[in-house]
Amino acid sequence: MIRRIYWHRDEPRGVERNYVHLVEEIGELGRAIVDGDLESIKSELADSLAWLATVANVLKVNLEEAALSKYCNVCPKCSSSPCTCP
């Protein structure tokens, strides 16, 4: 969805500038968490996820496949679900 809506703007911007936007959104999320504002937290989580997807799109990485290959229903360190790492 993010690619369909924004690719025409994201691709020319390049990975570095998209990454800067991602980091800015993570900072805004941190401020919302510190403030304890649930509506802002929800909004900033959505924005952060969108920019993460954008960075993945520009890098030509399928974010869902990457996540599933590392976190395929178990912890990647202890191979358990739920995690039993110390």
TINUSE-242789 format. One line per field, with one value per residue: x, y, z of N, C-alpha, C, O, CB in turn; residue in one letter. Coordinates in steps of 0.05 Angstrom, whole numbers, plus 5000, padded with zeros to 4 digits. Glycine has a CB too. Example, Ala and Ser with C-alpha at 12.3 -4.5 7.8 and 13.67 -1.06 7.14 Angstrom:
REM residues 2
n_u [5264 5257]
n_v [4886 4955]
n_w [5156 5142]
ca_u [5246 5273]
ca_v [4910 4979]
ca_w [5156 5143]
c_u [5264 5258]
c_v [4934 5001]
c_w [5156 5157]
o_u [5285 5268]
o_v [4934 5023]
o_w [5169 5161]
cb_u [5226 5282]
cb_v [4911 4988]
cb_w [5181 5114]
resn [a s]
//
This chain:
REM residues 86
n_u [5017 5038 5078 5048 5020 5060 5108 5124 5144 5178 5220 5252 5272 5308 5347 5376 5352 5300 5309 5325 5276 5249 5279 5267 5212 5214 5237 5195 5157 5181 5178 5122 5112 5140 5109 5062 5017 4967 4938 4973 5016 4996 4989 5042 5067 5043 5062 5117 5120 5103 5145 5187 5171 5176 5231 5248 5222 5249 5300 5289 5272 5231 5193 5158 5173 5226 5219 5190 5228 5266 5237 5202 5152 5179 5228 5288 5336 5332 5297 5246 5176 5133 5190 5248 5295 5348]
n_v [4976 5026 5031 5034 5082 5121 5112 5141 5188 5170 5138 5173 5205 5175 5127 5147 5198 5181 5148 5186 5211 5167 5162 5211 5205 5163 5190 5226 5189 5172 5219 5222 5176 5189 5232 5205 5204 5172 5174 5203 5168 5124 5147 5162 5112 5089 5125 5115 5061 5065 5095 5059 5018 5047 5055 5002 4990 5024 5002 4956 4911 4861 4873 4842 4790 4791 4799 4753 4714 4719 4720 4673 4654 4640 4656 4683 4672 4633 4597 4588 4594 4620 4665 4641 4661 4680]
n_w [5000 5017 4980 4933 4939 4950 4921 4875 4897 4937 4915 4881 4922 4949 4989 5033 5048 5057 5100 5139 5148 5172 5220 5243 5252 5289 5332 5342 5359 5406 5437 5442 5472 5519 5535 5545 5513 5485 5436 5403 5406 5378 5327 5314 5315 5270 5231 5235 5221 5168 5145 5153 5120 5072 5069 5064 5015 4978 4982 4958 4987 5012 5063 5095 5082 5100 5156 5169 5156 5195 5243 5250 5277 5323 5373 5347 5373 5415 5393 5412 5431 5475 5480 5512 5527 5571]
ca_u [5000 5055 5092 5028 5013 5082 5132 5132 5159 5199 5242 5271 5283 5331 5346 5386 5333 5277 5319 5324 5248 5244 5291 5251 5187 5220 5240 5168 5145 5193 5165 5094 5114 5147 5085 5040 4993 4961 4931 4998 5032 4984 4995 5071 5073 5035 5081 5143 5117 5102 5172 5202 5163 5187 5260 5249 5215 5271 5321 5278 5270 5204 5194 5144 5191 5250 5210 5183 5251 5280 5219 5182 5136 5196 5251 5310 5359 5327 5279 5222 5154 5146 5219 5258 5322 5352]
ca_v [5000 5049 5033 5042 5110 5141 5105 5163 5208 5158 5128 5194 5216 5158 5113 5163 5217 5167 5139 5209 5213 5146 5169 5233 5193 5148 5211 5236 5168 5173 5242 5215 5157 5203 5248 5188 5211 5148 5180 5210 5143 5108 5161 5160 5084 5086 5139 5101 5037 5074 5103 5035 5005 5063 5049 4975 4992 5037 4983 4932 4890 4855 4875 4819 4766 4795 4795 4724 4697 4721 4715 4654 4643 4633 4674 4674 4664 4608 4581 4582 4613 4646 4666 4632 4672 4691]
ca_w [5000 5019 4954 4913 4944 4952 4906 4856 4912 4954 4899 4874 4946 4956 5014 5055 5056 5069 5127 5156 5155 5190 5245 5254 5262 5314 5352 5349 5375 5433 5451 5448 5493 5544 5542 5552 5497 5470 5408 5389 5403 5355 5302 5309 5308 5242 5214 5236 5204 5139 5136 5152 5095 5051 5067 5052 4986 4963 4981 4944 5007 5020 5092 5107 5079 5118 5183 5173 5154 5220 5266 5239 5299 5346 5379 5331 5389 5430 5377 5428 5431 5478 5483 5538 5531 5598]
c_u [5017 5069 5072 5023 5036 5107 5142 5148 5183 5224 5262 5285 5308 5330 5355 5365 5308 5285 5318 5295 5240 5254 5276 5225 5192 5224 5213 5153 5156 5182 5137 5093 5120 5123 5062 5014 4987 4953 4955 5016 5021 4991 5024 5079 5066 5054 5108 5142 5116 5129 5190 5196 5175 5217 5263 5243 5237 5295 5314 5279 5241 5204 5180 5161 5215 5242 5204 5207 5267 5263 5196 5169 5153 5217 5275 5335 5355 5309 5254 5201 5135 5176 5226 5287 5325 5351]
c_v [5025 5053 5044 5072 5129 5135 5128 5185 5195 5149 5150 5206 5201 5148 5131 5183 5204 5157 5162 5213 5192 5153 5192 5223 5177 5168 5222 5215 5168 5196 5235 5195 5171 5220 5231 5193 5188 5153 5188 5185 5127 5121 5159 5132 5079 5100 5125 5076 5044 5081 5079 5020 5020 5056 5021 4975 5003 5018 4957 4907 4886 4853 4851 4794 4768 4789 4765 4706 4697 4713 4697 4640 4635 4655 4664 4665 4636 4589 4572 4603 4604 4643 4657 4641 4683 4721]
c_w [5000 4992 4933 4915 4940 4935 4888 4870 4927 4938 4891 4898 4955 4984 5037 5065 5068 5097 5147 5166 5176 5218 5259 5266 5288 5337 5361 5366 5403 5449 5459 5471 5520 5554 5551 5537 5478 5441 5392 5386 5380 5329 5295 5303 5279 5224 5213 5219 5175 5129 5135 5127 5071 5047 5055 5023 4969 4961 4967 4961 5013 5050 5106 5105 5098 5147 5188 5172 5180 5244 5257 5262 5323 5350 5362 5347 5402 5416 5393 5425 5454 5483 5511 5543 5560 5599]
o_u [5013 5072 5079 5021 5032 5125 5166 5163 5204 5246 5286 5307 5326 5315 5343 5361 5296 5268 5310 5291 5226 5240 5272 5217 5175 5215 5208 5138 5140 5176 5129 5076 5107 5118 5044 4993 4999 4962 4957 5028 5037 4999 5031 5098 5081 5062 5120 5161 5128 5137 5208 5214 5183 5226 5280 5256 5244 5310 5330 5286 5227 5215 5190 5164 5223 5257 5212 5208 5281 5273 5173 5173 5141 5222 5281 5353 5372 5305 5242 5206 5123 5186 5214 5301 5306 5354]
o_v [5044 5075 5061 5086 5150 5151 5132 5200 5207 5154 5147 5216 5212 5157 5130 5186 5215 5157 5158 5219 5198 5150 5192 5232 5178 5162 5226 5221 5165 5193 5242 5197 5165 5222 5241 5186 5185 5138 5179 5182 5117 5107 5154 5128 5067 5089 5123 5070 5030 5073 5077 5009 5008 5052 5017 4962 4991 5018 4939 4885 4905 4834 4841 4780 4747 4775 4754 4685 4678 4700 4706 4616 4623 4670 4641 4653 4619 4566 4551 4626 4583 4622 4664 4631 4694 4733]
o_w [4985 4982 4917 4895 4929 4935 4887 4858 4930 4947 4895 4896 4966 5001 5059 5090 5087 5115 5170 5189 5195 5238 5283 5287 5306 5359 5385 5384 5422 5473 5481 5489 5540 5578 5565 5547 5457 5424 5369 5365 5363 5310 5272 5287 5264 5203 5191 5204 5158 5107 5118 5114 5051 5025 5038 5007 4948 4941 4964 4953 5020 5062 5126 5125 5110 5161 5208 5185 5187 5263 5256 5266 5342 5331 5362 5336 5401 5424 5387 5417 5452 5490 5531 5560 5571 5621]
cb_u [4981 5076 5103 5002 5002 5090 5127 5108 5140 5187 5232 5256 5263 5357 5364 5411 5325 5269 5347 5335 5230 5256 5321 5245 5174 5245 5257 5152 5151 5223 5166 5080 5135 5171 5077 5035 4998 4938 4910 5013 5030 4953 4987 5086 5057 5006 5085 5150 5091 5083 5184 5197 5132 5183 5273 5230 5190 5279 5330 5295 5287 5194 5180 5117 5200 5261 5186 5163 5269 5290 5208 5195 5121 5209 5258 5318 5364 5316 5293 5229 5138 5133 5229 5257 5328 5379]
cb_v [5000 5046 5005 5026 5113 5142 5080 5175 5222 5133 5113 5216 5217 5174 5089 5178 5235 5143 5127 5234 5212 5119 5177 5254 5176 5130 5233 5243 5140 5177 5267 5203 5135 5222 5265 5190 5237 5133 5203 5231 5127 5107 5191 5171 5065 5097 5168 5093 5022 5098 5124 5017 5004 5092 5050 4956 5009 5064 4976 4927 4896 4828 4901 4815 4763 4823 4812 4716 4705 4750 4742 4635 4620 4605 4674 4697 4685 4614 4556 4579 4614 4661 4695 4601 4694 4681]
cb_w [5024 5041 4945 4916 4972 4980 4889 4842 4932 4967 4874 4859 4968 4952 5013 5047 5033 5051 5125 5142 5130 5181 5242 5232 5241 5310 5342 5324 5361 5431 5434 5424 5487 5538 5519 5581 5481 5484 5407 5405 5430 5358 5305 5332 5326 5238 5225 5265 5212 5136 5154 5177 5092 5056 5095 5067 4983 4975 5010 4918 5032 5007 5101 5093 5050 5116 5190 5152 5131 5225 5278 5219 5289 5343 5409 5312 5410 5458 5367 5458 5404 5501 5478 5539 5510 5609]
resn [m i r r i y w h r d e p r g v e r n y v h l v e e i g e l g r a i v d g d l e s i k s e l a d s l a w l a t v a n v l k v n l e e a a l s k y c n v c p k c s s s p c t c p]
//
